[in-house]
Amino acid sequence: MRVVRAELLRLAVVFAAAAGLSLTLGMMFPVQFALDTGGYRDTAARSHAPIEAVADAEHHLATQLPGERSMMISEFATDAAAHGDRFGPVSLWVLLGSHPDPELTLMPDATRVAGAAREPGDLGDWADISADLAAALAVGPGDDISIGLTPTTDVTLRVRGIYAVREAGYAGAAILPVDAIERHAPHVETAPTSLVTTASPDRVREMLTGSPWREALLAIGYPEPFAVSDVGDLLTTREGESFIDLSLVLTLSGIAVAALLAIVVGETIALVRTFRDRAEILVELGAPPAGIYRTLLLGLAATTALGVGAGAAVGTLAYAPGFAGPALPPSVSAVWWLAAVACVAAGTGTAVVATRIQRKKVLA
């Protein structure tokens, strides 16, 4: 180990630099894909439908969709501001009812990348926002953000959590409780415009064609049959769109990960070959070949794991300042470390094969 410690140290530095850069580039597609599709994949909702306010709506939902989780929302297309900067268009979901269920939105807990866990019944002056919105306005949990409710009315709320999600057609997304609006802008209309529920689309369509929903929807001009979105179909659409829109990013990510594998394998082979000449001298001095190469193999394995692991850890910092969001989406972390483990395995496997070849040459 003393004979090659300088080379092992250099190898660790090379691997750390290569892994940090290559994995950052290589994870661009998984990160962007997770942002595009995560909300649709992880939400508890199965259906999304237009809805209109009716008397005692929560009671009707509980009666007509028994055993299902349901929530009415008021949707706005708006913008948001912080530190003097404005950003949009933002999809704003105002959560209605006395017990709103955020897991039915496109910001389920599984996609949270910053902020504390939600507290049930918290109807304070908060807003949960998407990672793109947080990065664009340089805000994090605890910061203030102004959200437009009308062309002349903004409401300033505290950022409670940041979520690695996107909604189709919008540059950012946010959700907040209706209580916050009623406290700060009671004149703003927040009538229900949509329903999200765990019920199937067919079941929701059946409900909407009955009383009192049918009369309410026809009164405001919704044509029959009433459109009900299947979240599963929306997910499939977003996945397909992401592969098309991010095809160049996908190619770049593949090249970056392949380059990291090539660097790990190439540098490992080069070090083993360099070590052969020194091994020949050690053998002539009486050192056992098996012990020499076993020690080299252990050193290479440890160096590869340390270098690639350190590089993977350093690479995650590239996402912190807003490169792709305030942090890696939870679903991508496993992919990130799987790529790092694959590179460590490739380096170790290469070291085993190369060491055996070089040992045979020395003994010959």
Secondary structure as UniProt FT lines:
FT   TURN            2..4
FT   HELIX           5..26
FT   HELIX           28..42
FT   STRAND          47..50
FT   TURN            55..56
FT   HELIX           57..64
FT   TURN            66..67
FT   STRAND          70..82
FT   TURN            83..84
FT   STRAND          85..95
FT   HELIX           102..104
FT   TURN            105..106
FT   HELIX           109..111
FT   STRAND          112..114
FT   TURN            120..121
FT   STRAND          126..130
FT   HELIX           131..137
FT   TURN            141..142
FT   STRAND          144..150
FT   TURN            151..152
FT   STRAND          153..163
FT   TURN            168..169
FT   STRAND          172..177
FT   HELIX           178..184
FT   TURN            186..187
FT   STRAND          194..197
FT   HELIX           201..208
FT   TURN            211..212
FT   HELIX           213..219
FT   TURN            220..221
FT   STRAND          229..230
FT   HELIX           231..245
FT   HELIX           247..284
FT   TURN            285..286
FT   HELIX           289..316
FT   HELIX           317..319
FT   TURN            320..322
FT   HELIX           330..363
//
